[in-house]
Amino acid sequence: MESLKKLIVLTGAGMSAESGIATFRGAGGLWEGHRVEEVASPSAFLANPGLVLDFYNHRRKNVLDSEPNRGHVILKELEDNFNVTIITQNVDDLHERAGSSHIIHLHGELFKARSTADPSLIFKIDGTDLNLGDKCPKGSQLRPHIVWFGEGVPLMEDAIMEVESAEVIIVVGTSMQVYPAASLVEFAKPGVPIYLVDPNPPKVSIKNLQIISKGASEGLALVASSISPW
């Protein structure tokens, strides 16, 4: 049996916006009067861990009150005809809940926590809250399993390898301004078609780029109907 064509999908905040997920830099980059850097950096966690944990507890509640949108479902349905890998900057679990099989979370996962003493110790969060005093088996405070400002992106090499093998690329709901994720399309093989789905597409200079100025659900429906699995 002939192998399925390799389709790589890069998703950002606009992917989940239709589900009612607050964007990471919503409200002018503020959360309850705090700059995002004040609640999403290692120094912030050292200075005020309770505030940081509260920020992510609120984000989990927001995600649990949301459902995957039609765009998430379309990406799952594309697995019928393509070998799909989703590389997402989003930390929500909507791709998983829609049924997608292969997802790389570049910036971490909202419903996981990890040890501050041993980063290899990662745990699933049941419910919404991660609190001061919640510790790993080694006795260290748990922190959100999120890539914060100033931290490296551990899965970047995995993502690059996936993009290098792509035969079709779809970019959905990302400004393509957040590095290193924004550089991923540069690793595509020459000639690989790239579709950019965004109602307000960024001005980028990329070869073989087709822009679809629509939201995630409407734009992905258009792309899905136009790409061939052969």
ChimeraX attribute file (.defattr): number of C-alpha atoms within 10 A of each C-alpha:
attribute: neighborCount
match mode: 1-to-1
recipient: residues
	/A:1	3
	/A:2	5
	/A:3	9
	/A:4	14
	/A:5	17
	/A:6	18
	/A:7	22
	/A:8	25
	/A:9	21
	/A:10	26
	/A:11	24
	/A:12	21
	/A:13	21
	/A:14	22
	/A:15	28
	/A:16	28
	/A:17	15
	/A:18	18
	/A:19	18
	/A:20	14
	/A:21	22
	/A:22	16
	/A:23	15
	/A:24	16
	/A:25	13
	/A:26	11
	/A:27	11
	/A:28	9
	/A:29	13
	/A:30	15
	/A:31	15
	/A:32	8
	/A:33	9
	/A:34	12
	/A:35	13
	/A:36	20
	/A:37	16
	/A:38	19
	/A:39	25
	/A:40	22
	/A:41	18
	/A:42	18
	/A:43	15
	/A:44	18
	/A:45	18
	/A:46	10
	/A:47	13
	/A:48	12
	/A:49	18
	/A:50	15
	/A:51	17
	/A:52	22
	/A:53	21
	/A:54	16
	/A:55	17
	/A:56	21
	/A:57	19
	/A:58	12
	/A:59	22
	/A:60	23
	/A:61	13
	/A:62	15
	/A:63	22
	/A:64	14
	/A:65	11
	/A:66	16
	/A:67	18
	/A:68	20
	/A:69	19
	/A:70	17
	/A:71	23
	/A:72	23
	/A:73	18
	/A:74	19
	/A:75	23
	/A:76	20
	/A:77	16
	/A:78	15
	/A:79	17
	/A:80	11
	/A:81	15
	/A:82	20
	/A:83	18
	/A:84	25
	/A:85	23
	/A:86	24
	/A:87	27
	/A:88	25
	/A:89	22
	/A:90	25
	/A:91	24
	/A:92	23
	/A:93	19
	/A:94	22
	/A:95	26
	/A:96	14
	/A:97	13
	/A:98	19
	/A:99	15
	/A:100	20
	/A:101	13
	/A:102	15
	/A:103	16
	/A:104	19
	/A:105	24
	/A:106	22
	/A:107	23
	/A:108	22
	/A:109	19
	/A:110	22
	/A:111	24
	/A:112	18
	/A:113	24
	/A:114	22
	/A:115	22
	/A:116	18
	/A:117	14
	/A:118	12
	/A:119	12
	/A:120	9
	/A:121	14
	/A:122	16
	/A:123	15
	/A:124	12
	/A:125	16
	/A:126	9
	/A:127	11
	/A:128	17
	/A:129	17
	/A:130	23
	/A:131	16
	/A:132	14
	/A:133	10
	/A:134	15
	/A:135	18
	/A:136	19
	/A:137	10
	/A:138	11
	/A:139	12
	/A:140	15
	/A:141	19
	/A:142	26
	/A:143	25
	/A:144	25
	/A:145	22
	/A:146	22
	/A:147	20
	/A:148	19
	/A:149	16
	/A:150	11
	/A:151	11
	/A:152	12
	/A:153	17
	/A:154	13
	/A:155	14
	/A:156	18
	/A:157	11
	/A:158	12
	/A:159	23
	/A:160	19
	/A:161	13
	/A:162	20
	/A:163	25
	/A:164	17
	/A:165	16
	/A:166	24
	/A:167	20
	/A:168	23
	/A:169	23
	/A:170	21
	/A:171	25
	/A:172	30
	/A:173	23
	/A:174	24
	/A:175	18
	/A:176	21
	/A:177	11
	/A:178	11
	/A:179	9
	/A:180	12
	/A:181	21
	/A:182	14
	/A:183	12
	/A:184	20
	/A:185	20
	/A:186	13
	/A:187	15
	/A:188	21
	/A:189	14
	/A:190	11
	/A:191	11
	/A:192	17
	/A:193	17
	/A:194	22
	/A:195	21
	/A:196	24
	/A:197	28
	/A:198	23
	/A:199	17
	/A:200	14
	/A:201	17
	/A:202	14
	/A:203	8
	/A:204	10
	/A:205	7
	/A:206	10
	/A:207	12
	/A:208	12
	/A:209	16
	/A:210	14
	/A:211	16
	/A:212	20
	/A:213	14
	/A:214	19
	/A:215	20
	/A:216	27
	/A:217	20
	/A:218	17
	/A:219	20
	/A:220	26
	/A:221	16
	/A:222	14
	/A:223	17
	/A:224	15
	/A:225	8
	/A:226	9
	/A:227	11
	/A:228	11
	/A:229	16
	/A:230	9
